[in-house]
């Protein structure tokens, strides 16, 4: 997997990635969607997209960093570590023990990696969730890294890219986990005040308090094909409503059809699409010029009759 993202024909370049638990050590991988066997090298060459049915398999946060220009990423806030404010224990296992296991298994301090980088030479801030760390649940460190990423982007005057996958708020932190929804959303208002965009990429799965908060108010919302996106799960909603939901409910395509997201982009095209968006935002007039243009347009409008 060392050369996993060094595939210029697919539009991804990036650093050497770590081993991924989804890819076994043998030569074949079974697609969870079509159940077909895929040669491991062929799957990696196709950016972990099934060449037979197009199913987009999950990527780790380190693998998503491969979207950025080679060598451009600089991690920030890596010293932030989660704590156990409630002394939470469930099923004879403490939250602190669960954190230690997740950290040992993933090599991450928490579920988000954040920093600064570039795409096609255009600088941006980036924050990436990793579902393998406790379902990328949003706790205090998750929220703090996202909020700092937004504030850093505002301070530097660059766009913010968030790559979001989550099962929701981290219940082991109680109200502290829930308040991260509001904290991150408020931090993004400062980014908007600075005139910089927030581009949110939703990848499978993205649920709960994450979907219900900051990604849904982004300037541009992108999703991968087939990604499951929503608040509560489909089966839970069906049980409460006692009726069947439409086919494809909560998929990226369903969300696009109903106006909840802006576009569905295959993984092989993601880097190029992000580069075009960043270029479009770079070409905007300066804030003062935009104000002058708006005033000029207003002057041409018919005046109200008194």
C-alpha positions as CSV (number, residue, x, y, z in Angstrom):
1,X,0.0,0.0,0.0
2,X,3.0,2.3,0.0
3,X,2.2,3.7,-3.4
4,X,-1.6,3.7,-2.8
5,X,-2.1,7.4,-3.6
6,X,0.7,7.9,-6.0
7,X,-1.7,7.4,-9.0
8,X,-1.7,10.6,-11.1
9,X,-4.1,9.1,-13.6
10,X,-6.7,8.9,-10.8
11,X,-6.0,12.4,-9.5
12,X,-4.7,11.4,-6.1
13,X,-1.2,12.0,-4.8
14,X,0.0,11.9,-1.2
15,X,2.2,10.5,1.4
16,X,2.8,6.8,2.2
17,X,-0.2,5.6,4.0
18,X,-0.6,3.2,6.9
19,X,-1.9,-0.3,6.8
20,X,-5.7,-0.4,6.7
21,X,-7.6,-3.0,8.6
22,X,-10.1,-3.3,5.7
23,X,-7.4,-4.8,3.5
24,X,-6.3,-8.2,4.6
25,X,-2.8,-9.6,4.0
26,X,-3.9,-12.1,1.3
27,X,-4.3,-11.3,-2.4
28,X,-8.0,-11.1,-2.6
29,X,-10.7,-8.8,-1.1
30,X,-14.4,-9.4,-1.2
31,X,-16.6,-6.4,-2.0
32,X,-19.2,-5.9,0.7
33,X,-21.7,-4.7,-1.9
34,X,-21.5,-7.1,-4.8
35,X,-19.7,-9.9,-2.9
36,X,-17.3,-10.3,-5.8
37,X,-13.6,-11.1,-5.2
38,X,-11.2,-8.4,-6.2
39,X,-7.4,-8.7,-6.7
40,X,-6.0,-6.6,-3.9
41,X,-3.6,-4.6,-6.1
42,X,-6.4,-3.9,-8.6
43,X,-8.5,-2.5,-5.8
44,X,-5.7,-0.3,-4.5
45,X,-5.0,0.9,-8.1
46,X,-8.7,1.9,-8.3
47,X,-8.5,3.9,-5.0
48,X,-10.4,1.3,-3.1
49,X,-13.4,1.6,-5.4
50,X,-14.8,-1.8,-6.5
51,X,-14.0,-2.1,-10.2
52,X,-17.0,-4.4,-10.7
53,X,-19.8,-2.5,-9.0
54,X,-18.3,0.9,-8.2
55,X,-18.8,0.6,-4.4
56,X,-16.6,3.1,-2.6
57,X,-14.9,1.4,0.4
58,X,-13.9,3.4,3.4
59,X,-10.6,5.2,3.6
60,X,-8.6,6.1,6.8
61,X,-7.9,9.8,7.6
62,X,-4.3,9.2,6.6
63,X,-5.4,7.9,3.2
64,X,-7.7,10.9,2.7
65,X,-4.7,13.2,3.2
66,X,-3.6,11.8,-0.1
67,X,-5.9,14.3,-1.8
68,X,-3.4,17.0,-1.0
69,X,-0.3,17.9,-2.9
70,X,2.7,15.7,-2.0
71,X,4.5,17.0,1.0
72,X,2.2,19.9,1.5
73,X,0.4,18.7,4.6
74,X,1.5,19.9,8.0
75,X,-0.5,18.5,11.0
76,X,-1.7,20.9,13.6
77,X,-3.1,20.3,17.2
78,X,-1.7,16.8,17.3
79,X,-1.1,17.3,21.1
80,X,-4.8,17.5,21.9
81,X,-5.8,14.4,23.9
82,X,-9.2,13.2,25.0
83,X,-10.1,12.8,28.7
84,X,-12.8,11.0,30.6
85,X,-14.7,13.9,32.2
86,X,-17.6,11.7,33.5
87,X,-15.6,8.7,34.6
88,X,-17.9,6.8,32.2
89,X,-18.2,3.0,32.5
90,X,-20.4,0.7,30.5
91,X,-20.5,-3.1,30.3
92,X,-17.6,-3.3,32.7
93,X,-15.3,-1.2,30.5
94,X,-14.4,2.3,31.1
95,X,-14.4,5.1,28.5
96,X,-10.7,5.6,29.3
97,X,-10.0,2.0,28.5
98,X,-11.9,2.2,25.2
99,X,-9.9,5.3,24.2
100,X,-6.6,3.5,25.0
101,X,-7.6,0.6,22.8
102,X,-8.7,2.8,19.9
103,X,-5.5,4.8,20.1
104,X,-3.3,1.7,20.1
105,X,-5.3,0.2,17.2
106,X,-5.3,3.3,15.0
107,X,-2.2,5.1,16.0
108,X,-4.3,8.3,16.4
109,X,-5.0,10.4,19.4
110,X,-8.6,10.9,18.5
111,X,-10.9,10.6,15.5
112,X,-9.8,13.7,13.6
113,X,-6.6,14.8,11.9
114,X,-6.3,18.5,11.1
115,X,-3.7,20.7,9.5
116,X,-2.8,22.9,6.6
117,X,-1.9,21.8,3.0
118,X,-2.5,22.5,-0.6
119,X,-4.4,21.2,-3.6
120,X,-2.9,22.1,-7.0
121,X,-0.8,24.7,-5.2
122,X,-3.7,26.4,-3.5
123,X,-3.4,26.6,0.2
124,X,-6.2,25.4,2.5
125,X,-6.9,24.1,6.0
126,X,-8.2,20.6,6.3
127,X,-9.8,18.4,9.0
128,X,-10.5,14.7,8.4
129,X,-12.5,12.3,10.4
130,X,-11.6,8.6,10.7
131,X,-14.5,6.1,11.3
132,X,-12.1,3.4,12.6
133,X,-11.6,5.5,15.8
134,X,-14.7,4.9,17.8
135,X,-16.9,5.4,14.8
136,X,-15.5,9.0,14.5
137,X,-17.9,10.0,17.2
138,X,-17.7,13.7,18.0
139,X,-16.2,14.4,21.4
140,X,-14.4,17.3,22.9
141,X,-11.1,16.8,21.0
142,X,-13.0,16.2,17.7
143,X,-14.9,19.4,18.2
144,X,-11.9,21.4,19.3
145,X,-9.9,20.3,16.3
146,X,-12.7,21.2,13.9
147,X,-13.2,24.6,15.6
148,X,-9.5,25.4,15.5
149,X,-9.3,24.4,11.9
150,X,-12.1,26.9,11.0
151,X,-10.5,29.6,13.1
152,X,-7.1,28.9,11.6
153,X,-8.6,29.1,8.0
154,X,-10.2,32.5,8.9
155,X,-6.9,33.8,10.3
156,X,-4.9,32.6,7.3
157,X,-7.5,33.7,4.8
158,X,-7.8,30.3,3.1
159,X,-10.7,27.9,2.5
160,X,-11.5,25.0,4.9
161,X,-12.1,21.4,3.7
162,X,-13.7,19.0,6.1
163,X,-14.0,15.3,5.3
164,X,-16.7,13.9,7.4
165,X,-17.7,10.4,8.5
166,X,-19.3,9.8,11.9
167,X,-21.8,7.9,13.9
168,X,-22.7,11.0,15.8
169,X,-21.9,12.7,19.2
170,X,-19.7,10.7,21.6
171,X,-22.2,9.6,24.3
172,X,-19.4,8.8,26.8
173,X,-18.8,12.5,27.1
174,X,-22.4,13.5,27.7
175,X,-23.3,17.1,27.2
176,X,-19.7,18.0,26.5
177,X,-19.9,15.9,23.3
178,X,-23.2,17.4,22.3
179,X,-22.1,21.0,22.7
180,X,-19.4,20.4,20.1
181,X,-22.1,20.7,17.4
182,X,-22.8,24.3,18.4
183,X,-19.1,25.2,19.0
184,X,-18.0,24.1,15.6
185,X,-20.9,25.7,13.8
186,X,-20.1,29.0,15.6
187,X,-16.5,28.8,14.6
188,X,-17.6,28.5,11.0
189,X,-19.4,31.8,11.3
190,X,-16.1,33.5,11.9
191,X,-14.8,31.7,8.7
192,X,-17.7,33.1,6.8
193,X,-17.1,36.6,8.2
194,X,-13.5,36.3,6.9
195,X,-15.0,35.7,3.4
196,X,-13.6,32.2,3.1
197,X,-15.6,29.0,2.1
198,X,-16.2,25.8,3.9
199,X,-16.3,22.8,1.6
200,X,-17.7,19.7,3.3
201,X,-17.1,16.2,1.9
202,X,-19.5,13.6,3.3
203,X,-18.3,10.0,3.1
204,X,-19.9,6.7,4.2
205,X,-21.2,6.7,6.8
206,X,-22.1,10.1,8.1
207,X,-24.9,10.2,10.8
208,X,-26.1,11.8,14.0
209,X,-24.9,15.1,15.4
210,X,-22.2,15.6,12.8
211,X,-24.6,15.5,9.8
212,X,-27.0,17.6,11.8
213,X,-24.5,20.4,12.5
214,X,-21.5,21.9,10.7
215,X,-21.4,20.0,7.4
216,X,-25.0,20.8,6.6
217,X,-24.2,24.6,6.7
218,X,-21.2,24.4,4.4
219,X,-20.9,26.6,1.4
220,X,-20.4,23.5,-0.8
221,X,-21.6,20.0,0.3
222,X,-20.1,17.1,-1.7
223,X,-20.7,13.4,-1.1
224,X,-19.2,10.2,-2.5
225,X,-21.5,7.9,-4.5
226,X,-23.6,5.6,-2.4
227,X,-22.6,7.2,0.9
228,X,-25.1,6.8,3.7
229,X,-26.0,10.2,5.1
230,X,-28.6,11.1,7.7
231,X,-29.4,11.7,11.3
232,X,-31.0,8.5,12.7
233,X,-30.6,5.2,10.9
234,X,-33.1,4.0,8.3
235,X,-34.2,1.0,10.4
236,X,-34.8,3.2,13.4
237,X,-36.9,5.6,11.4
238,X,-39.0,2.8,9.9
239,X,-39.6,1.3,13.4
240,X,-40.8,4.7,14.7
241,X,-42.9,5.6,11.7
242,X,-44.1,2.0,11.2
243,X,-43.8,2.3,7.4
244,X,-41.3,1.5,4.7
245,X,-39.0,4.3,3.5
246,X,-38.3,4.9,-0.2
247,X,-35.6,2.9,-2.0
248,X,-32.2,4.6,-1.7
249,X,-33.3,6.6,1.3
250,X,-30.4,8.4,3.0
251,X,-28.0,7.7,0.1
252,X,-25.9,10.4,-1.4
253,X,-28.0,10.2,-4.6
254,X,-31.3,10.5,-2.6
255,X,-29.9,13.6,-0.8
256,X,-28.9,15.2,-4.0
257,X,-32.3,14.6,-5.6
258,X,-33.9,16.3,-2.6
259,X,-31.6,19.3,-2.5
260,X,-29.7,18.4,0.7
261,X,-26.3,18.3,-0.9
262,X,-24.7,20.1,-3.9
263,X,-23.0,17.3,-5.8
264,X,-22.1,13.6,-5.9
265,X,-18.5,13.1,-7.0
266,X,-16.7,9.8,-7.6
267,X,-13.4,9.4,-5.8
268,X,-11.4,9.3,-8.9
269,X,-12.6,12.9,-9.8
270,X,-12.5,14.3,-6.3
271,X,-9.2,16.0,-6.4
272,X,-9.9,17.7,-9.7
273,X,-13.4,18.9,-8.5
274,X,-11.9,20.3,-5.3
275,X,-9.2,22.1,-7.3
276,X,-11.8,23.7,-9.6
277,X,-13.8,24.9,-6.6
278,X,-10.8,26.4,-4.9
279,X,-9.8,28.1,-8.1
280,X,-13.3,29.6,-8.5
281,X,-13.2,31.0,-4.9
282,X,-9.7,32.4,-5.5
283,X,-11.0,34.3,-8.5
284,X,-13.7,36.1,-6.5
285,X,-13.4,39.9,-6.1
286,X,-12.0,41.3,-2.9
287,X,-14.6,42.0,-0.2
288,X,-14.5,45.7,-0.8
289,X,-14.9,45.2,-4.5
290,X,-17.9,42.9,-3.9
291,X,-19.5,45.5,-1.7
292,X,-19.0,48.2,-4.5
293,X,-20.5,45.8,-7.1
294,X,-23.6,45.1,-4.9
295,X,-24.1,48.9,-4.4
296,X,-23.8,49.5,-8.1
297,X,-26.5,46.8,-8.8
298,X,-28.8,48.2,-6.2
299,X,-28.5,51.7,-7.8
300,X,-29.9,50.2,-11.1
301,X,-33.0,48.8,-9.4
302,X,-36.3,50.7,-9.6
303,X,-36.9,52.9,-6.6
304,X,-40.0,52.3,-4.5
305,X,-42.9,54.7,-5.0
306,X,-43.5,56.7,-1.9
